[in-house]
Amino acid sequence: MEGDHGRSVAALVLGLVSLLMSVCLGAGLLLGVPAIILGWPRRGGRHQPAIATAGLVLGLVGTAVSLLTVAMLFTDG
């Protein structure tokens, strides 16, 4: 179960950094996708499900804000 804890913490860190870096061109997107992958629930349970869920949510929000930032850059908005 130690691997699940490491994945959960990695998802949380990547998700948090992706949210902070989402205003940089593509940086939040590049960090948000791995956070989503690592935070996604796997079969067999989790050692730290709350941490993994927080990483997943932060990764999703960071990716969405990054996509909105890139979209606003390529439009007149």
N, C-alpha and C positions, 0 to 999 in steps of 0.2 A: 504493500500500500504506500510505500515511500515515494514511488514514482508518481502516484496520483497527487500527492501533496506538492511535489515539485512542479507538476503541470499546472496545478491550481495557482500557485504563487507566480509562476511565469505568465499565466494568463492575466492575473491581476496587474502585474507590473507593466506588461505590454499594453494592456487596455488603458491604464492610467497615462502612460507616456503617449499613446496614440491620441488620447483626448487632448492632452496638452499641446501636442505637435500638429493638431488637425488644421491649424491655420497656415502651416507651411505647406508648400505645394507637394502634395502626395506623401508627405512624411507620416501623417496620421493614417493614411490608407495602407502604407507598407507595414505599419506596426499593428494596425487594427485587425487585419486579416489573420495573422498568426494568433492574436489574442482570442479571436472567435474560434479558431480551430482548437486551440488548447483548452478553452473554456467549455467547449461543447460536451454535453454529458456522454459518457461511455458506458457500455454494458459492464456490469459487475460492481457498480457503486462507486462512491467517491470517498476519499479521506476527509476532504474539506469542501463540501458542496457549496457552502456560502461564498467562499473565496473564489471558487471557479465560476459561480454565477455572477459575482461582481465583476470579474474579469471579462466574462462574456458580454455583459451589458455595457461596460465601458468600451470594449472593442467595437461593439455595434454602434454606439453613439459616436465614438471617434471616427469610425469609417463613414458614417452618415454625414457628419460635419465636414469631413475632408471632401467628400463628393460634392456637397453643397458649395464649398469654397472654390473648388475647381470649376464647377458649373457657373458660378457667379463671375469667375475670371474670364470665361470664354463667352459670356453674354455681355450685354451693355449695362447690366445691373450693378 
